[in-house]
Amino acid sequence: MGKIITIPKELIKKGELVIIPRKEYEAILRVLRKKARTQLNKDLKEALKEVKRGKLIGPFENVKDLIKSLNSKK
């Protein structure tokens, strides 16, 4: 006899349950991870450009100084 799996009714009612083959799931994960790395690299490059342009504030001794700085930039 095969294994019995109990699926909570809440998952079925809400439409939250998806069953796909493991290979497809892993392929989706690979694509998502690559996309996340690509976006992270773009964001990092943009952040480094801003640092080179001098668009940088801080470091701060405390939160009060940070808030004061943020409010003065408006």
N, C-alpha and C positions, 0 to 999 in steps of 0.2 A: 504494500500500500504506500502511496506517495505521501509527502508531507502535507499537513493541513495548515493553512495560513488563515488567521482571523483578521479581517479588515474592519476597523472601527466604523460604525455607521456614520459618524460625523464626517469622515473623509468622503464617503460615497455621496452623502446628501449635499455637501458643499461643492462637489465636483473637483475636489482637490487631488484625486488619485489618478495617476498616469502610470501605465505599465508599458515599458519599452524594452527591447533586448539590450543586454549589457553593452554590446559593441556600439550600438547607437548612442547610448548614454555616455560612454567614454568619448566618443567622437564629439558629441555636443560639449562636453567638459573641455576637451582640447581647444575647440574653437573659442569658447568663452575665456579660457585662460590666456590664449594668444591675444584676443581682443583687449583684455584687461592690461596685459603687459604693454601692448602697443599704445594704449591710452596713457598709461603711466609714464612711458618714455616721452610721449608728446608733452604731457604736463610737466615733467621734469625739465625738458629742454626749455619750455616757456618760462618756468620759474628761474632757471639759470640766466636766461636773457634779461629778466626783470632785475635780478641781482646785479648784473653787469651794468644796467642802466641806472642803478642807484635807487630803484624802487624797493626800498627795504626799510623796515622800522625795527627797533629793538636792538639788543636784548633789554629787558626791563628788570628792575630790582623786585617789583611786586605787581600785583594785578591793578592796583590803583594807578600806577604810572602807565600801564598799558591802556587802560580806559581813557585816561587823560590824553594820551597820544592819539588814540582813535577818534576821540571827540574833536580834537584840534585839526584833523585832516579834512573835515567836512567843508 
